[in-house]
Amino acid sequence: MLATLPQGRHLSHDQQQLVDTLVEQLTATLALDRHQERQQQLIVMEERATIARELHDSIAQSLSCMKMQVSCLQMQGDALPESSREPVKSDP
């Protein structure tokens, strides 16, 4: 931001101090706003990572359970009805 006075006009010492103080306050406010935006972005990223981990764990647990169920069915072999044997047949 740039502000100029009309030619031949000057700020008094007190006025210059006031302008300097206002500029410092504005700069600090903008920096704080940027910092808060970055913090909010980090919070969102952390939430997404947490959700992704939870989904991964849930899917891994479901797949492990399904694998154990298929293994149990495969061990039953001939005890299964004929229609159920082919879908759980072990690969060579």
C-alpha positions as CSV (number, residue, x, y, z in Angstrom):
1,M,0.0,0.0,0.0
2,L,1.4,3.4,-1.0
3,A,0.1,6.7,0.2
4,T,1.5,10.1,-0.8
5,L,0.9,13.6,0.4
6,P,0.3,16.5,-2.0
7,Q,3.5,18.2,-3.0
8,G,4.8,20.5,-0.4
9,R,2.9,18.9,2.5
10,H,4.6,17.0,5.3
11,L,3.5,15.0,8.2
12,S,4.3,16.2,11.7
13,H,6.3,13.9,13.9
14,D,3.2,12.7,15.8
15,Q,1.3,12.1,12.5
16,Q,4.2,10.1,11.1
17,Q,4.3,8.0,14.3
18,L,0.6,7.4,14.0
19,V,1.0,6.3,10.4
20,D,3.9,4.0,11.3
21,T,1.9,2.5,14.2
22,L,-1.1,1.9,11.9
23,V,1.1,0.3,9.2
24,E,2.7,-2.0,11.9
25,Q,-0.8,-2.9,13.2
26,L,-2.0,-3.7,9.7
27,T,1.0,-5.8,8.9
28,A,0.6,-7.7,12.1
29,T,-3.1,-8.3,11.4
30,L,-2.4,-9.5,7.9
31,A,0.3,-11.9,9.2
32,L,-2.0,-13.2,11.9
33,D,-4.7,-13.8,9.3
34,R,-2.4,-15.7,7.0
35,H,-1.2,-17.8,10.0
36,Q,-4.8,-18.6,11.0
37,E,-5.5,-19.7,7.4
38,R,-2.5,-22.0,7.4
39,Q,-3.5,-23.4,10.8
40,Q,-7.0,-24.1,9.4
41,Q,-5.5,-25.8,6.4
42,L,-3.4,-28.0,8.6
43,I,-6.4,-28.9,10.7
44,V,-8.3,-30.0,7.6
45,M,-5.3,-32.0,6.3
46,E,-4.9,-33.8,9.7
47,E,-8.7,-34.6,9.7
48,R,-8.4,-36.0,6.2
49,A,-5.4,-38.1,7.1
50,T,-7.2,-39.4,10.2
51,I,-10.3,-40.4,8.1
52,A,-8.0,-42.0,5.5
53,R,-6.2,-44.1,8.2
54,E,-9.6,-45.2,9.7
55,L,-10.9,-46.2,6.3
56,H,-7.7,-48.1,5.5
57,D,-7.9,-49.9,8.9
58,S,-11.6,-50.7,8.5
59,I,-11.1,-52.1,5.0
60,A,-8.0,-54.1,6.0
61,Q,-10.0,-55.6,8.9
62,S,-12.9,-56.5,6.7
63,L,-10.6,-58.1,4.1
64,S,-8.8,-60.1,6.8
65,C,-12.1,-61.3,8.1
66,M,-13.3,-62.3,4.7
67,K,-10.0,-64.2,4.0
68,M,-10.4,-66.2,7.2
69,Q,-14.0,-67.0,6.3
70,V,-13.0,-68.2,2.9
71,S,-10.2,-70.3,4.4
72,C,-12.7,-71.9,6.8
73,L,-15.0,-72.7,3.9
74,Q,-12.0,-74.2,1.9
75,M,-11.1,-76.4,4.9
76,Q,-14.7,-77.8,4.9
77,G,-14.1,-79.1,1.4
78,D,-16.5,-82.0,0.7
79,A,-18.7,-81.1,3.6
80,L,-19.9,-78.1,1.6
81,P,-22.9,-78.4,-0.8
82,E,-21.7,-78.8,-4.4
83,S,-23.1,-75.4,-5.4
84,S,-20.9,-73.7,-2.8
85,R,-17.6,-75.5,-3.6
86,E,-16.6,-73.8,-6.8
87,P,-16.7,-70.2,-5.5
88,V,-14.4,-71.1,-2.6
89,K,-12.2,-73.6,-4.5
90,S,-8.5,-73.0,-3.7
91,D,-6.2,-71.9,-6.5
92,P,-3.4,-74.3,-7.3
